[in-house]
Amino acid sequence: MKDERVAASKILKGPTGKFSGDKQEFINHIRDALYASKIISYTQGFMLFREAAKEYKWNLNFGGIALMWRGGCIIRSVFLGKIKEAFDKNPQLSNLLLDGFFQDAISKSQNGWRHVVSQGALSGIPTPAFSTALAFFDGYRCSFLPANLLQAQRDYFGAHTYELLNAPGKWIHTNWTGHGGRVSSSTYNA
C-alpha cells in the first residue's frame, strides 16, 4: 500500500500547510484529543460488553472487568479505576459518558479535541482515531442525526421518498431537479 500511496501523492493534491501556531498550546490540544478519544474507545468497548451481555444473557461485572485490565494486560490506563467507580456508583450505567467524571473529562477536553481534528483536516493530515471518536461522540449526543439527509439523497437519486420531521409518518417525494415529474419508487414483496 505504501508504494501506491507514494505514487498517488504525486498525482493527488491537497493542503500541505505548515503549522504556524503556538506549538505548546497545540501539544496540549493533542493531549486533550488523545484523552477524549481514549475515553470514547473505552465507552465503545463497554457498550459492546453491554450488548453482548443482553444478547447472551451474561451477568457481567463491568467494574471488575475494568480492574482486571490493570494487571498483566497491555491496557493499563490510569482511569480504569474511574471506570470501576462509575459502575460501582451505578451498576446499571448505560454509557460511561453519562457518568459525572467522564462528562467532566470530555467537557474539559472537547475544545482541544475539536481543534486538533479541524487543524488536521485543514492541513491534510489524517487523524482517523481522533476524528472518528469525535464523530461518534457527536452522534451519541445528538437527538437528531442526519438520517434525513440520507433519505433526501436517496429521494434525489432514486425517488425513494423521505419522511418529514415535522410530520412523522408522512413520506413525500420532491422533484429536486425540475425534470422527471412526480414519480416515486415504492416497495414491493417478491
Phi and psi in degrees as a GROMACS rama.xvg file:
@    title "Ramachandran Plot"
@    xaxis  label "Phi"
@    yaxis  label "Psi"
@TYPE xy
-61.7229  -43.6943  LYS-2
-58.1786  -40.5978  ASP-3
-65.0235  -42.6047  GLU-4
-63.2816  -41.5484  ARG-5
-62.1078  -42.8457  VAL-6
-64.3906  -43.5939  ALA-7
-64.385  -33.0582  ALA-8
-64.0908  -21.4085  SER-9
-83.9363  -14.3861  LYS-10
-110.022  -45.602  ILE-11
-88.5861  125.201  LEU-12
-107.357  151.187  LYS-13
-164.713  -173.808  GLY-14
-62.7899  142.981  PRO-15
-136.302  33.1604  THR-16
-62.0966  148.379  GLY-17
-99.1543  138.345  LYS-18
-65.0495  133.034  PHE-19
-126.876  7.61301  SER-20
-88.9219  -165.23  GLY-21
-74.7996  111.139  ASP-22
-64.3562  -41.3236  LYS-23
-65.1623  -40.4718  GLN-24
-62.8623  -41.8255  GLU-25
-67.1037  -36.5719  PHE-26
-60.1403  -41.5877  ILE-27
-64.0082  -38.1595  ASN-28
-63.5745  -39.8114  HIS-29
-63.1907  -40.76  ILE-30
-58.8189  -44.4804  ARG-31
-59.8441  -44.784  ASP-32
-63.4139  -41.5458  ALA-33
-65.4752  -45.6852  LEU-34
-61.5644  -49.4871  TYR-35
-62.9283  -40.423  ALA-36
-66.6548  -36.1184  SER-37
-64.9845  -40.9101  LYS-38
-59.9265  -43.5444  ILE-39
-63.3218  -40.0544  ILE-40
-60.1357  -47.2757  SER-41
-64.7528  -40.2885  TYR-42
-57.1763  -47.2495  THR-43
-64.2222  -39.6914  GLN-44
-60.3102  -45.4298  GLY-45
-71.3914  -27.5837  PHE-46
-64.58  -40.2291  MET-47
-64.2992  -43.3597  LEU-48
-57.7557  -45.2728  PHE-49
-59.6815  -45.7606  ARG-50
-67.5024  -38.6018  GLU-51
-63.9663  -39.9443  ALA-52
-61.9743  -40.6691  ALA-53
-65.3688  -47.8922  LYS-54
-62.2543  -44.433  GLU-55
-102.039  6.15089  TYR-56
57.77  44.7828  LYS-57
-90.6235  148.201  TRP-58
-107.09  90.8099  ASN-59
-92.7055  141.004  LEU-60
-97.0877  93.0243  ASN-61
-62.6663  -39.8538  PHE-62
-63.3408  -41.2935  GLY-63
-63.9188  -37.284  GLY-64
-62.6538  -43.3819  ILE-65
-59.9431  -44.5344  ALA-66
-70.6659  -31.7527  LEU-67
-58.7748  -35.0783  MET-68
-67.735  -19.4843  TRP-69
-68.1669  -30.537  ARG-70
-102.172  110.38  GLY-71
79.0354  9.32598  GLY-72
-114.76  154.404  CYS-73
-64.9497  -23.4636  ILE-74
-86.0723  102.313  ILE-75
-131.771  44.043  ARG-76
-61.2451  144.277  SER-77
-60.479  -35.7624  VAL-78
-87.6482  14.183  PHE-79
-60.1225  -35.5917  LEU-80
-62.9123  -34.8466  GLY-81
-69.0616  -32.226  LYS-82
-65.7077  -45.3654  ILE-83
-59.0645  -45.7922  LYS-84
-59.2857  -40.3347  GLU-85
-61.2231  -45.1799  ALA-86
-76.5545  -25.9572  PHE-87
-67.8714  -41.3731  ASP-88
-65.5437  -38.5838  LYS-89
-143.193  88.3143  ASN-90
-59.3879  -20.3841  PRO-91
-95.8902  13.7346  GLN-92
-54.6025  121.82  LEU-93
-82.0428  -22.5652  SER-94
-158.83  134.071  ASN-95
-57.0274  -32.2063  LEU-96
-64.1967  -15.6483  LEU-97
-90.5234  -3.80634  LEU-98
-83.0225  142.33  ASP-99
-55.1187  -43.9054  GLY-100
-60.297  -46.3595  PHE-101
-73.6968  -34.1739  PHE-102
-58.0831  -47.2028  GLN-103
-65.0508  -43.7137  ASP-104
-62.1004  -43.7579  ALA-105
-66.2876  -41.7862  ILE-106
-59.9049  -44.0085  SER-107
-70.2182  -30.0151  LYS-108
-90.7977  -16.0911  SER-109
-60.5845  -43.2271  GLN-110
-61.504  -48.5505  ASN-111
-63.5887  -40.8413  GLY-112
-57.7717  -49.3483  TRP-113
-64.9529  -36.3037  ARG-114
-63.5719  -44.5598  HIS-115
-64.4813  -45.3373  VAL-116
-63.3869  -44.9728  VAL-117
-68.777  -39.8442  SER-118
-64.8216  -38.2321  GLN-119
-60.9648  -45.732  GLY-120
-64.1231  -43.3397  ALA-121
-66.4916  -26.9808  LEU-122
-94.9609  -3.45402  SER-123
74.6697  25.4029  GLY-124
-106.328  117.254  ILE-125
-67.9515  135.525  PRO-126
-130.26  63.8318  THR-127
-60.455  -40.1851  PRO-128
-68.4846  -42.8173  ALA-129
-67.4706  -46.112  PHE-130
-71.5893  -38.5663  SER-131
-72.4291  -32.9906  THR-132
-64.8448  -42.1036  ALA-133
-65.5651  -41.5043  LEU-134
-62.7402  -39.976  ALA-135
-60.9474  -48.1382  PHE-136
-58.0349  -47.8799  PHE-137
-63.1834  -37.9569  ASP-138
-66.2109  -38.0232  GLY-139
-70.576  -35.02  TYR-140
-86.2358  -4.13649  ARG-141
-97.7094  134.459  CYS-142
-77.9775  -26.9825  SER-143
-118.194  129.767  PHE-144
-108.989  167.119  LEU-145
-77.7195  27.7737  PRO-146
-62.066  -32.0298  ALA-147
-65.3784  -29.6694  ASN-148
-66.1141  -41.3255  LEU-149
-62.8615  -40.5442  LEU-150
-61.8588  -41.3537  GLN-151
-65.1796  -40.0039  ALA-152
-63.2892  -42.823  GLN-153
-62.3059  -38.0856  ARG-154
-66.2962  -41.5287  ASP-155
-62.439  -46.169  TYR-156
-82.9016  -29.3957  PHE-157
-138.332  14.6008  GLY-158
53.7733  43.6196  ALA-159
-87.3498  -2.75436  HIS-160
71.792  164.416  THR-161
-144.553  154.019  TYR-162
-90.2489  134.645  GLU-163
-76.0521  131.72  LEU-164
-66.0176  -34.6027  LEU-165
-87.924  1.96713  ASN-166
-145.898  70.7752  ALA-167
-52.5417  136.511  PRO-168
92.355  -11.0781  GLY-169
-99.0356  117.169  LYS-170
-109.032  131.377  TRP-171
-133.619  164.166  ILE-172
-118.433  139.218  HIS-173
-112.675  136.273  THR-174
-83.3893  86.2766  ASN-175
-65.2508  -33.4544  TRP-176
-103.944  -11.3791  THR-177
84.9354  -0.538176  GLY-178
-119.466  150.984  HIS-179
98.207  -5.21197  GLY-180
73.7158  -156.365  GLY-181
-107.114  28.7476  ARG-182
-76.358  136.988  VAL-183
-133.359  152.244  SER-184
-83.5455  167.29  SER-185
-141.072  176.243  SER-186
-95.9864  161.134  THR-187
-149.199  157.529  TYR-188
-105.962  124.914  ASN-189
